């Protein structure tokens, strides 16, 4: 199981209320740092295959840079159109000041 | 809200209609909701028609906002292929072709906009199959086929649509000649520097521009056309695509009592001059309380959200529409974004040096952002353009020094 956890970055690499893009194999993820911890979702918008990495993180939400569809970061839920399908979310843990994502 | 049964009729089958119908169902499960559209398709997204669909990166059938199942499950009827001939606002009845006669209690007009036609001398050329406009899926399909066959395409009009089509044609390794009557691309709303950067990118890709150029005449010579510009320059072409702007699609209402001034005049609640008649999207000239003036917008997000707000008000929720305008254009690997109002300001400042990191022009009025326009490779300006909207919406004063300093994050000023 330990192989499921992938090292993303150091804690200090992600600013508060911001995200970092993490690519693994052919998949892209977004790892977020919010006031109450770290979270991760798929990195591509469910509306039109756009990378979310340039999107605005605010109030626990990520807004797509292209069409401004909005997702709740913690649940992945699409909360504002044109996004209607939810983002998949992934467990994140911090160990020794390093951020890990469980992509399974 | 009283949830009594009403006949809610939406005319027009675009984005405002689709999202209005969805929003109505969030508040009202009982009323009859009918969309009447000239289109033969369910409401679909138009931005891909000039971009990904033209270069075969997106299928036309994938452009629907909602599937047929959505309309069925939500009991929303979509009557397609209906051209409306008459509206009787007193009797609250619309009539269209195919014996279509429908009454309504609440009417939403979301008929969008239509292409402004280019005036040129020989009207007999207007039906030429190699002189095309882009408005709907069928137009895009025709252009998709023609741009693969053509050798020396010409685009008349350097607005967003003309430039996006040119960028799409370039992907087939064909050079496009673009003709524009004004002195810069994309109109005066776009900062001159950004306009120049977009022009430079097109030129690097091999496209050629004739600015400050009016069309004197277009003639057919064998299978080709010869376009003569007003300084007697002649351009030979086998395909002409025209994108010279849009006008609100209001012709069916023009002899009625409905007040039309650059679109159907509506207040911040999407209500027109006639009771129970609402308008949303491109067709509406709406009062915007944030700017204290009327405006008409032709953009994706506006069509969506204006439709949603019209629906709320149709359902009796009385919510004013105050969204900050926002739009984008994609050309090659460039993404341009614009928010707010960029042609009414007392000061301006830029942020960023080049398109690699993103360059944004902020337009201020009394130290408050009134509008912002940015350009970058990829989505690099998106975040700050969005923050500009939020700072503007909250009327937060912000200095030019902060806005121009790329090391300062703008979200901490919200």
Contacts between the chains, C-beta under 8 A, distances in Angstrom:
chain1	res1	chain2	res2	distance
A	15	B	409	7.9
A	17	B	411	6.6
A	50	B	379	7.2
A	51	B	379	7.2
A	54	B	378	6.7
A	54	B	379	3.7
A	54	B	380	5.9
A	54	B	382	5.0
A	54	B	383	6.1
A	55	B	379	7.7
A	55	B	382	6.7
A	55	B	383	6.9
A	56	B	382	7.3
A	56	B	383	4.9
A	56	B	386	4.7
A	56	B	387	6.8
A	56	B	411	7.6
A	58	B	390	8.0
A	58	B	411	6.7
A	58	B	414	7.8
A	63	B	386	6.4
A	65	B	379	3.7
A	65	B	382	3.2
A	65	B	383	6.8
A	65	B	386	7.9
A	66	B	328	7.0
A	66	B	335	7.8
A	66	B	379	6.4
A	66	B	382	7.3
A	67	B	300	6.8
A	67	B	301	7.3
A	68	B	301	6.0
A	68	B	326	7.0
A	68	B	386	7.3
A	81	B	19	6.4
A	81	B	304	6.0
A	81	B	308	7.8
A	82	B	65	7.5
A	82	B	304	6.6
